[in-house]
């Protein structure tokens, strides 16, 4: 899967899944523009790691939770590279809390950071791709929580479910321009945020309980993104690709089945 000659913009790429996607795209030959929030202390380090793969990388700090931030990011990306062929839209905001106690302000922030920001960035980049006239690839990072109800995460799950529907609608509208639009649903991925929410012992123990025997890694998501951004996925659009090590179906795995009654 060769992405040589393609320029990719990855939002939320300072660490975690966004960083994993950016690194794998670079290893496949793409030129990178990576973004993280203003004040990020990790974006420059990620850019250095990408450059060590031999690929060019432009780091840009911008607030993609706002329309103005998305507009500024795209303008600076185009100034640096001249075109955008690939967008991996990875902004998200999540805070776990009980539904009965969830503040309206936090709900609004979750929707804005997880769903609305995806609309802003994808619309702006899609307009650029249409103007370029050479097609393009847009990949949204969704979540299996879009499909699986999870306690304490109602607003985040709702935002990701909305993102999936938004993606499919965008995919339909952009077919005349040969812009592929898809989404990846990560399962439980070993990211820095998980290590803030859970202890190392909990992460290790819970990882062993998963069907694949471990948490997913950012590069697992990155490799799926490379596939969807490559010519191998030219006939795939409007699709949702779960990358979760069978997390969604863990209750049906052999070690979770209720033992059958012994036949007499």
Beta strands, then each sheet from edge to edge (+ up, - down):
strand 1: 7-10
strand 2: 31-36
strand 3: 57-61
strand 4: 86-89
strand 5: 136-141
strand 6: 179-186
strand 7: 240-243
sheet 1: 3+ 2+ 1+ 4+ 5+ 6+ 7+
end
